[in-house]
Amino acid sequence: MPQDGNDPELNHRERATLLAVAQGGAELTCSCEPDLFVDGLACCDQTTVHRLARAGLIAPAHPGTPGGRVPAVLTDAGKRALGTLPALA
């Protein structure tokens, strides 16, 4: 997965995770390898979450305390990967 989020080849699990974040109600832990919670429940595939975070497709909405949870958001790269934001020219 490229770091710029312009990969049209997201796998099903990556796309589903991005969609869950896009729908709201997702939180990331504030850590170097963030964990994702959706509607209060831990995401069962943290490896995918770590890949999406490292690729810059999801991010915390704002800084938080180490280990705390903050809302998760799609970055512009994440929106482009889902096709909800036009590609850069």
N, CA and C of each residue as an Amber inpcrd file, in Angstrom:
protein
   267
   0.8630000  -1.1720000   0.0000000   0.0000000   0.0000000   0.0000000
   0.9070000   1.2330000   0.0000000   0.7720000   2.1130000  -0.9910000
   1.6310000   3.2930000  -1.0320000   1.2860000   4.2850000   0.0730000
   2.2610000   5.1190000   0.4140000   2.0800000   6.0810000   1.4890000
   1.1500000   7.2370000   1.1180000   0.8810000   7.4520000  -0.1610000
   0.0590000   8.6060000  -0.5410000  -1.4310000   8.2890000  -0.6010000
  -1.8220000   7.0400000  -0.3830000  -3.2320000   6.6900000  -0.3550000
  -3.8900000   6.6270000  -1.7170000  -3.1210000   6.6560000  -2.8010000
  -3.7070000   6.6280000  -4.1410000  -3.7700000   5.2300000  -4.7150000
  -3.8270000   4.2220000  -3.9000000  -3.8480000   2.8450000  -4.3640000
  -5.2830000   2.3860000  -4.5780000  -5.6710000   2.1490000  -5.8510000
  -7.0270000   1.6590000  -6.0880000  -7.1920000   0.2020000  -5.6780000
  -6.1070000  -0.4570000  -5.2650000  -6.1330000  -1.8780000  -4.9560000
  -6.2550000  -2.1710000  -3.4640000  -7.0960000  -1.4370000  -2.7790000
  -7.3590000  -1.7610000  -1.3810000  -8.0320000  -3.1200000  -1.3240000
  -7.6460000  -3.9250000  -0.3400000  -8.3610000  -5.1930000  -0.2160000
  -9.6970000  -4.9530000   0.4920000 -10.5160000  -5.9690000   0.5100000
 -11.8670000  -5.8420000   1.0660000 -11.8350000  -5.3700000   2.5240000
 -10.9500000  -5.9380000   3.3000000 -10.8720000  -5.5930000   4.7240000
 -10.4340000  -4.1460000   4.9240000  -9.4550000  -3.6920000   4.1280000
  -8.9960000  -2.3020000   4.2180000 -10.1190000  -1.3420000   3.8450000
 -10.8210000  -1.6530000   2.7670000 -11.9340000  -0.8060000   2.3300000
 -13.0340000  -0.7750000   3.3970000 -13.3670000  -1.9100000   3.9780000
 -14.4030000  -1.9720000   5.0140000 -13.9900000  -1.1660000   6.2430000
 -12.7270000  -1.2240000   6.6010000 -12.2400000  -0.4580000   7.7500000
 -12.3170000   1.0310000   7.4740000 -11.9110000   1.4420000   6.2700000
 -12.0160000   2.8570000   5.9090000 -13.4720000   3.3180000   5.9180000
 -14.3660000   2.4880000   5.4170000 -15.7890000   2.8460000   5.4200000
 -16.3250000   2.9890000   6.8400000 -15.8930000   2.1100000   7.7360000
 -16.3340000   2.2020000   9.1410000 -15.8780000   3.5220000   9.7630000
 -14.6540000   3.9280000   9.4640000 -14.1570000   5.2030000   9.9860000
 -14.9450000   6.3530000   9.3660000 -15.2020000   6.2740000   8.0680000
 -15.9280000   7.3410000   7.3620000 -17.3380000   7.5290000   7.9170000
 -17.9560000   6.4570000   8.4130000 -19.3220000   6.5380000   8.9240000
 -19.3970000   7.1590000  10.3080000 -18.2630000   7.3760000  10.9380000
 -18.2510000   7.9780000  12.2780000 -18.3490000   6.9110000  13.3520000
 -18.1540000   7.3230000  14.5800000 -18.2410000   6.3960000  15.7050000
 -16.9830000   5.5680000  15.9090000 -15.9140000   5.8730000  15.1580000
 -14.6520000   5.1440000  15.3140000 -13.6940000   5.9780000  16.1540000
 -12.8800000   5.2810000  16.9420000 -11.8770000   5.9400000  17.7750000
 -10.5420000   5.2370000  17.5960000  -9.4680000   6.0150000  17.6880000
  -8.1110000   5.4780000  17.6780000  -7.4770000   5.7240000  19.0320000
  -6.6430000   4.7730000  19.4640000  -5.8510000   5.0260000  20.6540000
  -4.6670000   5.9050000  20.2650000  -4.2210000   6.7140000  21.1840000
  -3.0790000   7.6050000  20.9490000  -1.8040000   6.8340000  21.2690000
  -1.2200000   6.2490000  20.2400000   0.0120000   5.4870000  20.4020000
   0.7120000   5.3910000  19.0550000   1.9440000   4.8980000  19.0650000
   2.6790000   4.7810000  17.8050000   2.0650000   3.7180000  16.9000000
   1.3910000   2.7350000  17.4510000   0.6380000   1.7320000  16.6900000
  -0.7970000   1.7800000  17.2020000  -1.6030000   2.6970000  16.6540000
  -2.9450000   2.9090000  17.2070000  -3.8790000   1.7160000  17.0060000
  -4.7300000   1.5080000  17.9840000  -5.7850000   0.5030000  17.8800000
  -7.0740000   1.2250000  17.5440000  -7.9430000   0.5400000  16.8140000
  -9.2050000   1.1250000  16.3700000 -10.3620000   0.5020000  17.1340000
 -11.2840000   1.3470000  17.5340000 -12.5270000   0.9160000  18.1630000
 -13.6740000   1.4820000  17.3390000 -14.6520000   0.6530000  17.0280000
 -15.8200000   1.0890000  16.2650000 -17.0440000   0.8620000  17.1350000
 -17.7670000   1.9270000  17.3760000 -18.9300000   1.8770000  18.2690000
 -18.5680000   1.2550000  19.6150000 -17.3690000   1.5720000  20.1030000
 -16.9280000   1.1130000  21.4110000 -16.2930000  -0.2590000  21.4430000
 -16.3500000  -0.9950000  20.3290000 -15.7890000  -2.3470000  20.2940000
 -14.4560000  -2.3460000  19.5560000 -13.5110000  -3.1340000  20.0550000
 -12.2040000  -3.2260000  19.4180000 -12.3230000  -3.8590000  18.0330000
 -11.6460000  -3.2720000  17.0700000 -11.5860000  -3.8350000  15.7230000
 -10.8190000  -5.1560000  15.8030000 -11.2940000  -6.1720000  15.1180000
 -10.6830000  -7.4960000  15.2260000  -9.4190000  -7.6360000  14.3790000
  -9.1290000  -6.6760000  13.4960000  -7.9470000  -6.7830000  12.6420000
  -7.0500000  -5.5620000  12.8270000  -6.3240000  -5.5550000  13.9300000
  -5.4660000  -4.4170000  14.2240000  -4.3000000  -4.3230000  13.2470000
  -3.9060000  -5.4170000  12.6160000  -2.8460000  -5.3640000  11.6070000
  -3.2710000  -4.4660000  10.4470000  -4.5060000  -4.5990000  10.0080000
  -5.0300000  -3.7250000   8.9430000  -5.0680000  -2.2840000   9.4220000
  -5.5080000  -2.0680000  10.6480000  -5.5720000  -0.7150000  11.2010000
  -4.1810000  -0.0890000  11.2180000  -3.1940000  -0.8350000  11.6620000
  -1.8290000  -0.3060000  11.7060000  -1.3390000   0.0470000  10.3050000
  -1.6370000  -0.7990000   9.3190000  -1.2380000  -0.5000000   7.9290000
  -1.9060000   0.7720000   7.4330000  -3.2040000   0.9230000   7.6930000
  -3.9270000   2.1140000   7.2310000  -3.3890000   3.3760000   7.9010000
  -3.0670000   3.2760000   9.1830000  -2.5210000   4.4350000   9.8960000
  -1.1350000   4.7870000   9.3640000  -0.2730000   3.7770000   9.1850000
   1.0770000   4.0430000   8.6620000   1.0320000   4.6060000   7.2540000
   0.0420000   4.1810000   6.4600000  -0.0950000   4.6790000   5.0860000
  -0.7070000   6.0700000   5.0440000  -1.1490000   6.5680000   6.1950000
  -1.7120000   7.9090000   6.2440000  -3.1410000   8.0000000   5.7410000
  -3.8850000   6.8930000   5.8050000  -5.2730000   6.8830000   5.3330000
  -6.2690000   7.1800000   6.4480000  -5.8980000   6.8550000   7.6920000
  -6.7070000   7.2020000   8.8640000  -5.7980000   7.8940000   9.8640000
  -6.4040000   8.7170000  10.7080000  -5.6270000   9.4710000  11.6930000
  -6.5300000   9.8730000  12.8470000  -5.9180000  10.2220000  13.9740000
  -6.7240000  10.7770000  15.0640000  -7.2330000  12.1600000  14.6670000
  -8.4370000  12.4990000  15.0980000  -9.0190000  13.8080000  14.7740000
  -8.2610000  14.9340000  15.4630000  -7.6630000  14.6440000  16.6050000
  -6.8920000  15.6370000  17.3520000  -5.9590000  14.9020000  18.2930000
  -4.9480000  15.5870000  18.8210000  -4.0420000  14.9390000  19.7780000
  -4.7920000  14.5200000  21.0380000  -4.2480000  13.5440000  21.7040000
  -4.8230000  13.0890000  22.9650000  -3.7290000  12.6170000  23.8970000
  -4.1140000  12.1310000  25.0500000  -3.1310000  11.6260000  26.0020000
  -2.6920000  10.2260000  25.5910000  -1.4270000   9.8740000  25.8340000
  -0.9510000   8.5400000  25.4720000  -1.8540000   7.4460000  26.0390000
  -2.2770000   6.5500000  25.1640000  -3.1540000   5.4580000  25.5580000
  -4.6270000   5.8070000  25.5420000  -4.9530000   7.0990000  25.4830000
  -6.3510000   7.5200000  25.4370000  -6.9520000   7.3080000  24.0520000
  -8.2450000   7.4420000  23.9710000  -8.9460000   7.3060000  22.6880000
  -9.4250000   8.6680000  22.2140000  -9.3100000   8.8860000  20.9130000
  -9.8240000  10.1000000  20.2790000 -10.5710000   9.6790000  19.0160000
 -11.4630000  10.5180000  18.5120000 -12.1670000  10.1600000  17.2810000
 -11.1880000   9.8910000  16.1380000 -11.5240000   8.9080000  15.3250000
 -10.7340000   8.5770000  14.1380000 -11.3740000   9.2370000  12.9250000
 -10.5470000   9.7070000  12.0130000 -11.0400000  10.3250000  10.7780000
 -10.2570000   9.7930000   9.5860000 -10.8920000   9.9030000   8.4240000
 -10.1750000   9.6280000   7.1820000  -9.3520000  10.8570000   6.8410000
  -8.1480000  10.6550000   6.3990000  -7.3450000  11.7510000   5.8770000
  -7.8000000  12.0070000   4.4410000  -7.2860000  13.0700000   3.8300000
  -7.6080000  13.3000000   2.4200000  -7.1590000  12.1120000   1.5740000
  -6.0090000  11.5320000   1.9140000  -5.5340000  10.3530000   1.1860000
  -6.5140000   9.1930000   1.3570000  -7.0650000   9.0280000   2.5570000
  -8.0560000   7.9810000   2.8020000  -9.3320000   8.2160000   2.0050000
  -9.7490000   9.4790000   1.9250000 -10.9390000   9.8090000   1.1290000
 -10.6940000   9.5410000  -0.3460000  -9.4920000   9.8610000  -0.8300000
  -9.1600000   9.5720000  -2.2340000  -9.1380000   8.0730000  -2.4840000
  -8.6020000   7.3170000  -1.5260000  -8.5360000   5.8570000  -1.6670000
  -9.9330000   5.2580000  -1.7720000 -10.9100000   5.8560000  -1.0750000
 -12.2940000   5.3840000  -1.1530000 -13.0450000   5.9680000  -2.3410000
 -12.4390000   6.9770000  -2.9810000 -13.1020000   7.5950000  -4.1070000
 -14.0860000   8.6730000  -3.7040000 -13.9910000   9.1680000  -2.4630000
 -14.9090000  10.2100000  -2.0070000 -14.3000000  11.6020000  -2.1320000
 -13.0420000  11.6770000  -2.5730000 -12.3650000  12.9470000  -2.8000000
 -11.6410000  12.8060000  -4.1300000 -11.7700000  13.7880000  -5.0180000
 -11.1070000  13.6700000  -6.3250000  -9.6110000  13.4950000  -6.1770000
  -9.0290000  12.7490000  -7.0930000  -7.5780000  12.5360000  -7.1140000
  -6.8710000  13.8560000  -7.3740000  -5.6580000  13.9530000  -6.8790000
  -4.8410000  15.1390000  -7.1190000  -4.4310000  15.1860000  -8.5830000
  -4.4200000  16.3780000  -9.1490000  -4.0380000  16.5180000 -10.5550000
  -2.5530000  16.4030000 -10.7420000
